[in-house]
Amino acid sequence: MSRPTTSLVSRLLAAAGLDLGIAVRHVVLNVVAGSVLLPRPLRRLVYLLAGVDARTSNVFPGVRLTGTALSLGEQTFLNHDCYLDVGKGRIDIGARCHLAPAVMVLTATHDLAAADRRAERYLTTTIEDDVWLGARATVLPGVTIGRGCVVAAGAVVTEDCAPGGLYAGVPARRVRDLAPAAPSAPSEAVLAGGRA
């Protein structure tokens, strides 16, 4: 084989290997673990075996993960159809957080300064303890949402959210301060792995 042909074959094999890895990860994390037929405790076990730091079983079917660089705190709840972009970035979600249906948390971004590398920046997105993200809220890469925040349905979080606030809009802005939560014991439903 000529040198250009060998180079082409090498690139094709490398691309095929990458695609195969993505396909296997998708089958394990989204087809098997995301199935409505898999009980939540078994879903958590699949996530743990795949390398996800899942300290909760409250992940409902249809949640889509693009990788395993994910930490889910105790008693955190992910509703149906959430999308967590952890292919190359990282997402840390604290304890007692609630993500409503179709929430999107992203880590991949674009570097507008370098024309030849527009989509090769991956950040850590952090959601601290006791946060509630409303239905279809979007959290952009590298953002930190502070403890005790509520993000309204449909909001797009483009920058850090200071603790204890209600954020709404596109882009999300703090619309009011929230009273700090009183310490309380977890409900029996949460302790049993059910909805609060």
Buried (B, 14 or more C-beta within 10 A) or exposed (E): EEEEEEEEEEEEEEEEEEEEEEEEBBEBBBEBBBBEEBEBEBBBBBBEEBEBBBBBBBBBBBBBBBBBBBBBBBBBBBBBBBBBBBBBBBBBBBBBBBBBBBBBBBBBBEEEEEEEEEEEBBBBBBBBBBBBBBBBBBBBBBBBBBBBBBBBBBBBBBEEBBBBBBBBBEEBBBEEEEEEEEEEEEEEEBEEBEEE
